[in-house]
Amino acid sequence: MGKIVLENIEEDTLDRLRALASSTGRTPEEEAKFLIADALSRSQEERGRREALLRRMREISSMSPPVRGVDMTDLIREDRDR
């Protein structure tokens, strides 16, 4: 197992970590390991959701033919002048 040493952590942050660890029945070191693992897991899940959403957006986009030769400025003006 690897080892990480954290230096120069603000006392307030350490106090909050100690309080959280105490409330969960873990040591501050165990709590820090738990928090890091949890954050990395959520980060990976979020990345997977974003990738799935992007794939779905591309699928939907590919269903429509590309629009060429349309001046969007004219369409915006037309809509605004209604």
Protein Blocks (a to p, Z undefined) as FASTA:
>chain_A
ZZdddehiafklmmmmmmmmmmnopafklmmmmmmmmmmmmmmmmmmmmmmmmmmmmmmm
mmpccdehiafklmmmmmmmZZ
